[in-house]
Amino acid sequence: MKQALAVLKKAPEFQQIRKAITKPAGRILVNELSEEGMAALVLSGYFDTERPIVVCAPNLYKAQLLYDRLSIAVGEDALDFFPQDEFITSEMLVASNEFKMERINAIKDVIDGKRKIIVTHTAGLVRPMMPKADWKKAELRFETGSEHDVEALARRLVEYGYKREYTVEKPGDFSLRGGIFDVFPLNQPKPFRLDFFGDTLEKIKIFDIESQRSVGTVDGFSAMPMYEFFYDDDGMQKLLGFIDERTGSTAFTAVALERIGRDREAITDHRELDRLSRYIPILTGVKTTLVDLLEQPVVYFFDHHRVYEQFDAMTAEMADWYLSTGDYARMGFEMLLDLRGIRFDSVVAMDMLDRAYAQPFDATVKIFGREPEKYEGDFEAFYREAGVLVKKNAVIVAVKTVKTRDNLADMFEAHGLPFQIIGERDAVAIGIVNLMASEHYFDLSLLTGGLVVITESALSRKQPIPKRGRYVSVYQNSKRLSSVNELKPGDYVVHYDYGIGRFLEIKTMELGATKNDYIHIEYRDGDKLYIPVDAIAQIQKYAGSEGFEPHLNKLGGSDWAKTKQRVRAKAADIAEKLINLYAQREHSIGFAFATDDPMQADFEADFEYDETPDQLRAIQDVKKDMEDTRPMDRLLCGDVGFGKTEVALRAAFKAVLSNKQVAYLAPTTVLSRQHYHTFVNRMEKFGINVKLMNRFVTRKDQSVVLEGLKNGTVDVLIGTHRILSADVVFKDLGLLVIDEEQRFGVEHKERIKEMKVNVDVLSLSATPIPRTLQMAIMGVKNMSLLETAPENRYPIQTYVLERNDTVIKDAIERELSRHGQVFYIYNRIDDIERVEAIIKKMVPEARVAVAHGQMNKTQLENVVEGFIERDYDVLVSTTIIETGIDIPNANTLIIHDADRLGLAQLYQIRGRVGRSNRIAYSYLMYKKDKVLTEDAEKRLKVIKEFTELGSGFKIAVRDLSIRGAGDVLGSEQSGFIDSVGVDLYMRILQEEIRFQQGVVEPEKPAKIKATVSKYIDGAYVDDDFVKMEMHNKIGSVRSRADVANLLEEFTDRFGRYDPDLELYMYEKLFESLSEKAGVEKVLETKTNITLIVSEAASAKLSGVKVFDTGNDVSQYFRFTFKNNRIHIILDTIRLDRHWLFTMTTFLEIATR
């Protein structure tokens, strides 16, 4: 873009602006500019001066668009985003952290002296800030060899809003275990492990959040505070003193005192500090804004008069809020600083219209710009216009690839349009079109300065996909659910033999000469069961449907055996059904589709996004199935937006290339229409005829489609159950795609069954399923899972707060102001129309519709269809809102009583927004001043974690996957799944499938064990979950290399280990190697140890190898052969270490 802007330098108007911004102080007003022109002016200033630049847009939406436009031209490394929640007065219980992370990254760049364009908006510009000196002092720097008082460091991190945890799993966590100090700063993409010797920092490692292992070392890093409001003990005393002085000298109402009390608590605990920035001027004694942090910045106002209008609206909102909070305002806060009182040395005020202002400006300049043309594939219009434009302007046509550039060059030549091909550094000429391949241009039309830029997106019909930017949550690096056994005290567990109990703790107990860890489980009537940790595989964490509370079993009772019997009988039926279906298809002969050709490659290259690894695997699986002679029957599972449709598109395209027809069956009219448009957009250009059949298609059009299906001119038919009717006859159907089969009725399912015979079938499901189900039915049903979430351009900003009419009104108005739509979830049908009336009164200009489950299907579909077509702005709906539906224009979600909904519901509903290139907002509200039940409070706590992608997110996904299992196996299964928990159910199902397939499970020999202590010292690790994880890892060692690897990991994570821990690992290795060698008995005396190898295993072992290995490993080995069995004898009395070290070395070599 720099070479284009060079053209503007010649214009006197731009020279005047350049002169103004290179002076220490100057104020200039620029009128008549388009938004693209404003962005160009900012860039021109960025290249013309060395001063820092702040651009202030009126609101967050405009700031986001500006940020995106600027990033095209200069890349994201030259920019910082400074977004601020615009609901300045709302008392959020919790807000997600992405905005804060962006602001802190921007502040970090400022204090490091990096010159960038900082993009903000009115709320960001008037926010009270800590002074620059405080920020510099607050930055914690760590370098190898530096000295730190570790306890003081921990205290300081708490002051900065960090939270002490046992294991660091997300930004803002730190932990201290002996000399190991882990911390995950908000301003860093990865966490760090600090290795201290005393107070000296010996080593800094980066570690992986999933494995908790170190993955590299660095010489140093810095950690910024978690909040923009921070203070030490002296600062706390000053703030508390201020509160005491005000409350002591002024009489406040009970409402205000409660609010002040909440503030006091938050200040004392260093939490919820995001909502307390109003205390910053009280703490620091000065009023500081973002501009004050910079050295002589140039401040550009993007749509100047709207910035001031926005500020006035915020001031009015604040005044209303003060009235609603009793006399809280008498505390004397400044929630936002006065925009008119902020001193700006250099200002470029940009406006779309020609306006006069009361404020004095040194000069007013008019730069005429217009909105760039969109040609949308109409090249004739482009040639006509370009021929006129080149006479007086520098015209640049910038496309993304050299191939497109060369294609356009051929077209320009054929039409006699004068042009030259230029590179990124070549001068731009007037009088001809300057054609180039570059992604660093946006559309622009400036009559003043004579510059026109036309990009590929303006020329073609295809809309550009916003590239994924740096503005992405660091929380994506948070730890995911690592194992189903993430046990906390109080969790339900299932033991295969004893049933459902409650996990209490891991207890270390001494028995004779050894210490062992036991899992302590409580059963009905307070019965206790202690399970040795090395039998950990016998228990699993119980997982059932959300809200289902299992009954504890009685130890020694018969109820558990009966429950298992009932579940096994049901699982046997399912196993039989699955096996018969699979066998039937295995013996069917279908059509083998042709392998991929160049046309398939062209079609796939037309996909606008990068495929996820899961998608690529699924596509490969589907193609392999299709190319086989047996008919495909594959289930593809993945949440909305995870890319199922693309897999279906590629399969359909492949089928059509082999001259076969495709039927795509959708459960609702709305979904059939959405899929139809997607298919037409992708396939039409390749000459494929796609048709739609649902109740909105006229009879006349339907008869044309029916005729086309019979004679083969229709390649792909998309529709609802209408396509299952008897009059729908295909000439040659090759592929049937079924979307959400579980949502069709019994009658339709029977017809689907008939259609499935000898055609390839791809079933799609939006509900995730448990991996354990995939494992259980592997070999009898083909499945592909899409588990990688799509990479959204912007994360969903989630807030949890008391219901607040001002916030609801503002949220709806803000969404409408950016031409978006709003979902309002209200889950009570009896008075949903009352809520509709309230919203209509609150926002009279909004067009509001209602959707709920008691409407008939046609009514409901008409409303949803109207919402998709943008006939309505707000949809007030129960949780019935279509799960598979894709409405990218709806990007604000308000949930009326979030504390009444289950997590899985919240997760799925929240997924309705945030599906486009805009910031999406989700407001989870609960009743004002409501005394929450313990359950609802717990739920809200988990919802809070859910906003941070913490355990709430994990629980939601887990519950949904259980629902998904019901969809695959039949919804009537959910009761059986709940009675034993999902994991045990899957184990029983797998056992039944294998039994019916005639697989005989070999009887496992009794475990060979050695008498050593098997425990993890509480002084080394005192967290039960981490202990459980360690025991699991120790139980899976299979070689000495595994042991060495594990010892290295534990040293890395927890410091020096106890010799007992190493011995415990070697004992588990001994068990594994003994089983491999066929050892059937161990005899231990005071002087030696004897292993007796079974007759079968002795016959396979080479006596020479056994003898030679023994001699190589130790001189104290002896061997005898009795009763066809090898006896391995080791004289332990003469060894200087425990015999396990020597014996495992011998067994590992002998069994290779």
N, C-alpha and C positions, 0 to 999 in steps of 0.2 A: 504493500500500500504506500510505502514511502515514496516510490517513484511517481505515483499518481499525485500525491500531495505536493510534490515538487512543482507541478503545473500551477498550483494555487498561489505559490509564492510571488508570482509575477503580478497578481491582482493587487491594486492599491489598498482595497479593503483588508486583505489578509496581511499586508505589510503594516497597516495601522494597528491591527490586533497584536502582531508580533512585537511591535514597538512597546505596546502597553504592558505585555507580560514579561518583557525583559527589564523593565524598570522595577525598583524595589517596591513601589506602590502605584497602583493604577486601577481604575474601575472603568470597564467598557461594557456597553450594552449592544448585543447583536440581535437584530430582529429578522423576521421572515424566514427562519431556518426550518428545514424538515428535521425529523429525528436523526436520519442518516447524516444530514449536514452537520448536526451538533456533534455526532461521534467523530466526523472527519475533522472538525475544528479542535476537538480535544487532542486527537492524534497529532495534528499539525503543531499544537503547543508542546506536546511531549517531545517532538523532534527539534523544536526551535529553541527550547530553553533547558537548562540543567536543573531547574527548580522542581521540587516534588509537586505532584498534581493531585488534587482532590476533586472528584466530580460528584455533585449532589443532585440526584433525581428526586422528583416529588415523593415517590413511594417505592416500596420494595420491588413490585412487579416491573416498573420502568427501570429500576437499577439493575435488575437481573437481565432484562433485554439488552441494556447498554453494555453490561459486562460481557455478555455473549458476543455482541457485535464487535467490541474492541478486541476480544480475545482472538477473533478471526484474523485481525490485522497484525497484532503484535505478539500473539501467543500468551499463554497464561502466566508465564514467568515474569512478564512485565506488569502484571496486575495484582492488586489485592482487592478482595471483596469485604465490605464492612457492613453486613446486614444486621438489622435490629428488629426485634419483635415490635409490631406497630400497635399492639394492645398494651400501651404503656401503663394503664391503670389496673389491669386485671391481676388478681392475686392468684397466679398459677400455683397449683400444688407442685407441679413439675413440668418442665419443658424439655424437649430433646435438645441435644447439645451442639448440633451442627453450626448454628449461627454463631454461638459463642466461640467455637473452635476457629471459625473464619476470622472473627474479630481479633482473637488473640494472636493468630498467625500474622495478621496485618500489623498489630502493635509490635510484634517481635521484629518484623522487617523494618519498622520505623526506628526502633531503638538500636538496631544493627546498622542504621544509616543507609539502607538500601533505597534507591530512588525508584518508585513505582507509581503507576496511576492507581489511586485508591478510589474505588467506586462505592458510594454510599447513597443514602437517601435522607429525607428530612429527620426521621426519628434517630438515625445514626449520628447526624451532625449535631443535634442538640442534647445528646446523651451526656450526663455528667461522667467525667473520666478521672482516674487517678493520674496525678502529674507524672511527667516523663521521668523525673529523678526517682520517684517511687518505683516505677516499672524497672528502671535499670538496677535498682537495689534489690528488687524482688526476684530478678532472674537468677536461678541457681545454676552455677557452672560446675561441671565435674570434669576433672582431668586426671589421668593416671599419675600417681605420685603425690596428689594433693592431700591435704589433711582435713578431716571432718570429724566433729563430735557426732557420732552416729545417733545417739538419743536426741540430741538437739536438732539434728537433721529431720528426724521423724516428727518432732514437735512442730518444726517449721512447715513441713509438708501438710500437716493437719491444719495449721493456720492458713495455708493456701488452698484449702478445700479438698485436699486429697484424703482418701479413705484407707485406713489400715485393714488389710485382708490377709488371710493365710496364703492364698495363691493369687497372683496378679492375673486378672483375666480381661480387663478393659481399661481404657484411658482413665486416669484419676485414681487407680489402685496403687498401693505400695505395700511391701511386706518386708519384715525383718526376721530372719531366722539365723541366729548365731552371727557369724561374720558375713552372711549373704544378705544383701539389701537389693530387692527388686523394686523397680518403679516404672510406671507407664505414663510419661508426660503427655498432656493434651496436645502439645505442639510437635510431637514426634510420631512417625508412622509405626514405630516398633517399640517394645519395652526394653529396658536395660537391666542388667544384673551387675551390681557393684560388689566386687570382692575385696573386703577390708581385712587388713592385718592390724589389729588395734584400731587406731584412728587413720591409718594410712590407706588410701585407695590404691590397691595393687593392680587391679585389672578391671576393665569395663567391657562387658560382653553384651551383645544383642541376643535376645532369646526369642524363641518361637512360642506364641501363645498356646498353640495346640499341644505340642509335645513338652513344653516347658524346658526344652533343651537349648543350650547356647548354640548360636549358628554363626557367630563371628565376633571379632573384637574391634573396638574403636579407641581412639586416644582421648576423646572427650565428647561431651554433648551438653545441652542446656535444657532446663525444665522451667516452664512458665507456670504461674499460678493457675488453678482451675477456674477461678472467678476473676472478674475485673474489679472486684472489691475485696481488698485483703488488708490485714492489720495484725500487729503483734499484740502482746499482753497490754502494753501501754495504750495502744490504739483502742483495744477493747474497753479498757477502763474509761477512756475519754468518751466513747460512745455510750457506755452504760451510765456514766456521769451525766451526760446530756439528757438521756431519757429520764433519769431520776430527778434531775433539776426541773425539767418541764412538767413531769407528772406531779412533782411536789408543789409547784407554784401555781398550777392551773387545774381547775376542776374539769375532768373529762367524763363523757358518758360511758356507760358500761361497754357499748359496742366499740368505742375508740380504745378503751383500756384493754379489751381483749386483743385487739389488733396490735397495740403497742407491746403487750405481753408476748405475743407471737414473735414480734421483731426482736425483743430482748433475748428470747430463747434461741432464736436463729443466730444472733450475734455471738452469744456465749458458746454455742456449739459449732461455729464456723460452717453453717449449712444454710441452704436456701438463699444464698447471698445474691443470686441473680436478681431477685425481686427487691433487693435493698440498696440499689445503686443511689437512691435518693439520700442516703446517709453519707455519700462520698464527700460533698462540700462541707458537711459538718465535721468529718474526720480530718480533712486536709486543710480546711480554712480557705481554700481557693476554688474558683470555678474554672474547671479545665474541660476543653472539648477536644475532639479528634484533631482539629486544626492546630490547637496549641502544642500538640506533640511534635509538629513538623517545623522544620527551619524554612521560613519564608515561602510557604506554599502558594501556588496559584489555585484559586477555587473557582471551578466552573459550575454554574447553576444550569442544570439541564431542564429547560422549561421553567424559567425563573419565577414567573408569577404563581405557578402551580405549587412550587416549593413553599412559598409564603402562605398560600391558601391551605396547604396541608398542615402547616405549623399552626395556623389559626384554628383549624378543626381539632387538632390535638389539644390545644389549650382549652377549647370549649369542653372537650371530652373530660379533661382533667378537672375542670371546675365542677362538672356534673358528678364526677367520682367523689370529689371532696365532700359534696353535699350528701352523698349516699353513705359516707363513712362516719356519720355523727360529726364530732368536732376534731377528728384525727388531723385535719388540715392545720389545726392550731399548733402542731408540733413544729411548723415552720419549714417544711421540706421544699426543695425545688426538684420536682421529678424530672423536669426537663428545663434546660437553660434557655433564656430568651434569645431567639434567633436574631431579633433586631438589635440585641445588645452585644452580640459576638463581633469581635473586631476581625475583619478580613483585610489584609494588606492589598492583595491583588485579586481582582474579581473579573471574571468574564461571565456576564449574565446573558444566557441565550434564551430566545423566545421564538415561538412559532409565528406569532402575530406582531404587528407593528403597534407597540404599546408605549405609553408614557408612564414614568414612575416618579413618585415623590422623592425617592432617594437620588442623591446627586451622582451622575456619572461623568467621567472626564470626556467621554465621546460616545456617540451612537453610530453604529455601522449597520447597513442593511446588506444581508447576503441572501440573495434569492435562491431558494432551493425548492425542488418539488419531489413528491414521492416517486421513486423509480417505477417505470412501467413493468408490468408482468406480461410477458408474451405467451406463456403457457403453451409452447409448441407451435404458435402461429408465426412461422418464419417469414411469410409474405409481409405481415405487419412490421416485423423487425427490419426487413430489408428496406421497406419504404421509409421508416423512421430513421434508420441509421444513415441512409443517403442524405437526409436533411441535417442530422446532428453533426456529421463530420465536417460540415462547412465552417462551423464557428467554434467547435469544441474539440477537446482531446477526448476521444472515445476509446475506452478500454473494454475488451471482452475477455473476461477471465474464466477459464474452465478448469476442472480439477485434474484432468489427465492429458498427456501428450496425444493419446489416441483420439480423444474428443476434439482437441485443438486441431489436429490434422484433418479430421472429418469435416469440421467447420470451414477450414481453409479451402477444401475442395468445393464446398457448397458456395462460399463467398465468391470463389473464382467463377463458378458456373453462372452466378447471378450478376457478375460484373461489378461486385462491390469492392472498392479499393481497400486493401489491407496490407499490413506487414506483421510478421511474426516477431515478437520481442521476448527477451528473457527478463529475469527479475531486476537486472541492473541497467538495462537499456533505456535510453531516453524515450519519452512518449511523444509522438508526432501529432500535429493537428492536420486535418484534411483527409486522413485515412483512418480505418479501424486498426487499433493496436491489439492484436490477438495473442494471448499468452496462456500458458498452463501454470496456474498458481492457485493455491487454496487460501491465500492471505488477502482476499478482497471481498468487500460486501457491496451490494447495489447502492449507487449514489448518483444523484443528478443535481449538480450545482451550476446554475446559470451564471452566477457571479463567479468568475474564476474559470468558467468554461470547462468543466470536467464532468464526464458521464462514465460511470462504471456499470457494466452489465455482466452479471455472473450467470453461471450455468442454471441456477435455480430460477432466475427470471426468464431464461430462454425456454426451459423445458417444463413439462407438466409435473414431473416428479418433484415432490417437496424435499428439501434437504433434511437430512437427519442431523439434529444437533450433535456435535461431537462431544464425547464424554470429557468433562473438564476436571480440573483439580478440585472443584467444589464437591467433594465426595466425603462421606462420613468416615472419619478415622475409626469409628465404631465398627466398620466392616471388618476391622482386624480383631474384634473381640472374639473371645473363645466361643466356639460352637459346642453343641451337646456332644460330649466325647464318648459317653457310654450310658447304657440304660441303668447302670448301677451307681449313678450319682446319688448316693444315699445320704440322707440327713436324718438325725435322730427323730423318731416319730413317723417316718415313712412306712408305708405298708410294703411287706415283702412276701414273696411266694416261695415256699420250699416244696420241691417236687413230692416229697414223701409226707410232709406234715401240714401243708396248706398255708393259708394266709395268716401272717402274724405282723407284729409291729417291731421294726428295728429300733433298738435303744442305744447301743454303743458298741465299740470294740473294746473288749476287756482283756488285759494281760493277766494270766493266772499262772502260778507256779505249781507244777506237779512233779514231785520228786526232785530230780536234779535239773529239770528243764523248765523254761518259761515259754508259754505259747499264747498267741492272740486268739481270742474267740469272738465270734459275732453273737451278740446277746439279743435274742428275739423273744418278745412277749406274746403269748397266745391268750385265748379266752380264760377268764377267771384268774388272771395273773400268772398262769403257767409260764415257766421260763425254759428256753432252749439255748444251749451254748453250742455253736457249730465251729469247729476248728477252721481257721482262715484258709487252710489249704483245701478245704471242701467248699470254697466260695462259689464254685460253678453250680452247686445244687440250689442256690437261691438267686432270685432276680427281683428287681424292684417291681412292685405291682403297678401296672398301668391299665386303667379301664376308661370308660367314657367319662367325659368331664362332668363333675358333680356327683358321680356314682361313688358311694361310700361302701366298701366291701365289709363283710362280717368277718370277725376273727374266728378262726377254727379252734376247736378244743383238742389239745394234745391227747392222743390215745383214743379220740372219738371216731365214729364211723362216718361222720358227715362229709369229710374231705374225700374219702374213698368213693362215696356215692356221687359226689359232684364230678369227680374225675371220670367216673364211669359214664355219666350222662353226656359229658363233653366229648368223651372218646367215641360214643355211639354216633353223635351228630357229626363229628369229624370224619368218621368212617363213611357216612353217607356222601359227604362232600368229596372225599378222596375218590370214592367210586365214580361219582359223576364226572370229576375232572379227568380221571384216567380213561373212562369210556369215550368222552369227547375227544380227548387227545388221540386215542387209538383210532377213532373214526376218521379224523383228519389225516393222521399219519398214513392211512391206507387209501385215502382219496387221491385221485389224480387230478391236478389242476393245470393251470397254464404257467409255463415258465416264461417270465417277462425277459425282454432283451436286456443285455448289459448296457451300461451308460454309454451314450454317444456324445459328440460335441454339442448337440443342441441341448442336452440335459445340463451340460457344464455351463452353457450360456444362461440357461434359466436360473441355475443356482447362483451364478455370479451376480444376478440381478437383485439378490437379497440384500437389503440395505444395512443389516447389522452383522456383527461378527457372530458366528455360531458359538454356542457354549460347548465345552467338551462333551457334556451329556447329550446335547443335540446331535453332535457329530456321530456319537456312538449309536444313538437311536436311529439316525438316518441310515447308517451302515447296516444295522440289524434288519431294518425294514427292507432295504434293497436286497440283502442276502436272502431273506424269506421270499421275496417276490420272484427272484431269479431261480428259485427251487421249483421242482414240479409239484411238490405238495402244496396245497393251498395255505396261505399265510393266515394265522390267527394270533395277532399280537395286540397286547394291551399297552397303551402308552399313557403313563401317569405324570402329571405335573401341574402345578398351580397356574392360575390365569396369568398369561404374560410370560410364561417360562419357555414358550416356543413350540407348542404342540402343532399349531396350525401350519408352521413352516415344514414340519416333518410330513404332515398330511399333503401339503401342496406338492412336495417333491415326489411323493409316492403317486399322487394323481397324475402328475406330468409324465412320470415314467410309464404309467399304465396307458395313457393316451398315445405315447410314442410307439407302443406296441399294438396300436389300433384297437384298444379295448375302451369300453365306456366306464365311467366312474359315477357312483352314487354317494352323496354325502348327506347323512341323515342327522338333523339337529333337533333337539327337544322342543324348541320354541320358535315361533315366527321371527321374533327379534333376532335370535342367534342365526337363524337360516339366512336372514337378510345381511347380517354383518359378514358372515362367511362368504356369501355370494359376492359382495363388493370386493372383498380381499382377493378372491379367486379371479374375478374379472380383471382387476388391476394388474395382477401378475401374469395372467395367461393370455389375455386378449391379443397382446402384441406378438405372441407366438402363433397366432391363427387358431387358437383353441376356442371352441364354442361352448361357453358356460351358460346354463339356464337355471332359473329359480322356480320352485313350485311351493307356494303356500297360499293361505286364504286371501292374501292381498293381490294375487295374480288373477287377472280376469279370466273368465271361462274361455273366451276367444283365444287369448294368449296361451292358456293351458293346452288347448287342442293343438296349437302349432307345436308346442313343446312335445306333446305325446307323439305326434307324427314324426318329429325329428328324432326321438328316441328309437322309434321302430325302424326308421330308415338309416339310422347311424349318423345323421348330421349333427346331433347333439353329443358332445364328447363328455361333458361333466354336468350332472344334475344335482343341484343342492336344494334341499327342502325339508319340511317337517314330516310328520307321519303320513302326510298326503301322498308321498312317493311310495308308500307301502300299499296303496290301493291296487285293486285288481286290474284297472285300466292302464296302469303304468307298466309298459312292456319294453324292455331294452333289446336292442338288436344283438349286442354282445357285451354283457356286463363283465368286467374283469376285477374291479376293486370296489368294495363297500367300506366307507368310513363311517363309523357310528360315534357320535358325540354324546357322552353321558348316557350310556345305555340304561343304567339303573333308573333313569327318570321316565322311561316309557312304560305304558301299562302292559298288563299280561297279554292282551290280545295282540298288541303291536309286537311284543317280544316273540310271540309264536311266529308271526309273519317274518320277522327278522331272521329267525332260526331257519325258515324255508329258504330265504334269500342267500343265506350264508353258504349253502351247499355248493361246493366246487368253485366258489369265488374267493379271492383273497380278502381278508377282513382286517381292518385296523380300527381298534376301539380306543377312544380317547376318554380320559377321566381327569377332571380338574382337582379332585381331592387326592392329596398325597397318600401313599400307602406305606406300611412299615416295611423296612428292609427284610425283617424276619419273615414276612409273608412271601416276599420274593424268593428267599432262600427255601422256604417250606415247599412252595409249589414249583420250584425250578425243575424242569424236565417234564412237567405235565401242562404247563402254560407258559407261553413266551411273553415276557414283560420287558419294558424299557422304562426307566425312571428318569424324569428331568428334575434334578434337585438343585441346579445352579440358578440362583435368582438372577433376573435380568439386571443389567447395570443401568439403573436410572440416572438420568442427567442430574436430577436433584433428589435428595432424600425427602421423605414426608416429615414435615415439622409437626410433632405431636405434642399436644398440651393436655394436662389433666387439671381441671379447675372446677370450682363451685359454679353452678349454673348462673349465668350472668347475662341479662337481656342486652346490655350495651355491647358485650362481646359478640353475642349472636347477631345483633343488628349490623355491627361493624364487619363481621366476618362475611355475611351475605353481601353487603354493599361493596366490600372490597373485591369479592369474587366477580360480582356483576360488572364492576368498573373495568375489569380486564376481560370482559365478554366471556366469562366462564360460567359454570353451573355448580349447584350445591346439592349434596345429599343431606337430608335431615332425618336421622333415624329416631323414630318414636315407636316403641314396641307394644303399645296398647291400642287395639283396634277400637274399643268402645268410645274413646274420646279423641281419636286421631284428627277428626275434622275440627275440633276446638283448637288444636295446635296449628292446623293449617290457617285458621282464621286469625290467630295471634300473629303469625308470620306475615300474613297479608297486611295486617294493620301496622306491624312494625316496619315493613319495607313495602310501601304501597306500589312502588314501580315493579316489584318482582312478580313474575307469573308463576303461580304455585300450583302443583298438582299433588294428588294423594295416591299411594299404591299400597294395598295390603292383601292378605291371603283370602279374605272373604269375598273379594271381587270375583266375578267369573273370569275364566281364562281370557276371553276376548277383551273384556274391559281392561284387565291388567296389562295385556300386551299392547293395547292402544295407548295407554298412559306411558308405558316405557318407551314405545316407539316414538311418541310425541316428545319425550324427554331427549331421546337420541337426535331427533330432528331439530332440537333447540326451540320447540314450541313453548317449553317451560324453562324457567330459570332455577326453580327449587323443587326438588322432589321430596315430599314428606312421606316416609315409607317405613314399614315394619322391617324386620330383618329378612323379609322374603326377597329383598332386592336381588335380582338375577346374579347367580354366582359367576356364570361364564361371560357376563356382559362386559363390553369394552367401551367406555365413554370417556375418551381422553380429555374432553372438554370439561368434565366435572372434576374439579380439583380442590373443593372444600367439603369436608365431611364434619357434620356436627352430630354427636350422639347424646341424646337427651338424658338418659339414665345409664351411664356407662357401668356403674357399679352393679347393675342388675344383669348384665350380660356376661356370658362365659368368655373365657379368653380365646377359645377357638373361634367363636362368633366374632369377637372384636378383630382378630387377626384377618379373617376372611372379609369382613366389612371394610376394614382399613385398606385392604388391597384394591378396593374400587377406585381409589384416587391415587394420584402420583404416577399416572401411566402416560405422561406426556413430558414435554421439555419445560414444564413450569414447576415452580415450587408448589407443592401441595400441602394443605393444612388439614389437620385432624384434631378436633376438639372433643375430648372425652369429658363429659360434664356429669356432676352429681348434684343432688338437691342442696340448695343453700341452707346452711346452719342445720343440716340433717345430722342426727345422731346415728352414725353408721353402725350396723350390726358388726359383730366380730368378723363374720364371714365376708361381708361387703368391704370391711376395712382391709382384710387380708387380700381381697381381690384388687382393691385400689393400689395396695402396695405392689402387687404383682404387675398391675397395669403400669405403675411407675417404672418398674424394671423393664417392662415391655417396651417403653419408649426408648430405653437405652439398648435395645436388642439384647437384654439379659435373659434370665431364666424364664421370664414370662413368655418370651418368644419361643423358647424351647418347648414349654408346656403346651402352648397353642399348637405348634407343629405336631407334637406327639399325639395330642388328642385328635387332631384332624386325621392323622394317619390311621388311628383306630377306626374312625368313621369310614375311611377309605377301605379298610379291610372288610367292613360290613358291605360296602358297595360291590367289592369283587366277589365275596363269598355268599352274598345274600344278606339283606338287612336283618333278617330274623336271627342271624348269628350273633348280633351284638350282646344279647343276654347271656349267651354261652361264653363269649369272650370276656365279659365282665366278671363272670363267676370264678374264673381262674387267672384272669389277667392276660393281656395280649401275647406276651412272650411264651408263657407256658402253653397257651392255646396253639400257637404256631408250632411249638415243639411236638405236641400231641398230633397235630395235623400231619406234620412231616413223618412222624413214626407210622401213622396209618397209611400214608401214601406208599412208603417204602415196604410196609407189610403186604399191602395189596399188590404191589409190583413183584412180590416174591423175594425181596431182598432180605437175606438172613443176616442179621447183625451178629458178628462174632462175639462170643462171650469174653468180656474183658477180664484178664487175670487180676487177682488181688494186687493192690499197689505194694511195691517193695519200698519200705521206708527205713530210714536210719534215725536213731534217737538223738536229736539235737533240738536246741531251742528254736522256735519259729515265731518270732515276735519283732515288732519295730518299737524301739524305745520311745516312750512319750517325750523324753527330753530331746530326742532327735527330730521327731515329727509328732505334733500333738493334735492334728486335725484328722478326724475319723475318715472323712471322704478321701483325703490324700493317702492315708494308710491303706484303705481299701484298694485304691488304684495301684499302690506299690505292691501289695500282696498279689494282685492280679498279674502284674508284670513279672514278679518273681516266679509265679506259678507257670509262666509260659516259656521259661528258659529251656533251650534245647541243645546248647553247646557252650563250651568255655568262652567262646567269643561273645555269646549273649550275656554271660555273667560279667565279663569285662566291660561290655557296653553299658550294662545296667549300673555297675559300680561307678562308672564314669559319670553317668547321668545323675545318680544320687549325690555324688560329691559336688557336681556342678550346682545342683538345686538346693542341697541342704547342708553342705560342708562335709567334714571328715566323718566316716561311718564307723560303727562299732564292729569288731571282729565277728561277733555273733551273727550280724546281718550277712556277712560274706559266707559264713558257714551255712546259714539257712538257704542261701542261693545254691550252694554246692549240693545240699541235700535234695533240693528240687531237681537239679540236674541229674543227680544219681538216680532218682525215681524214673526220670524220662529215659536215661540210657539203659537202666536195668530192664525196662519194658522192651526196649528196642533189641537188647541182647537175648531176651527170652529167659531172664533170671526168674526162677519160681520160688526161691527161698533164700533167706539171709540168716546165717548163724553167727552170733557175736559172742565172743568170750573176752576175758581180760587181756588175753595175749594176741588174739587174731580175729580176723573176720573172714567168713567163708560165703561165697556166692555159689549157689547150685543152679546150673543152667538146665532148662527143661530138656527132655529127650529129643523133641522135634528140633529145638534150636541148636542143641549140641551136634545133631547130625549135619546141620548146615554150616556150622563154624569150622574154619580150617584150624586144625590142631597146631600146625606149624606156625600160623600167623599169631595165634593166641600165645604160644610159648615165646616166640621172638618179641612180641609186643611187651609181654611181662618182663623179659630180660632188659629191654630197652628202657622201660619206665622205672623199674625199681628192682634191686637185688633181693628184696624181701617177698617176692611173689613165689608161690608154689602151685603146682597143678596136679590134680589126680583125676582118674576116670572111673566112676563107680556106677553100676546099674544103668549104663548107657548115658550117663550124665557127666558133663565136665564140672569139676569143682575148682573154683578159683579161690586160693587161700592167700591172704596177705597178713604177714606178721606185723601187727600194729604196735607192739611194745617197743619195737626198735625204730619207729618213725619219729621224726622231730616235729611233725605237724599232724593235724587230724587226718585220719585215714581217708576221708572223703576226697581230699585234694588228689591223692595218688590214684585212688580207685576210679574217679571220674576221668582222669587223664587216660588210664588204661582202657576203660570201656569205650571212650570216644574213638580212640585209634583202632581198637579191635573190631568195632562195628561199622567202620567205614566201608 
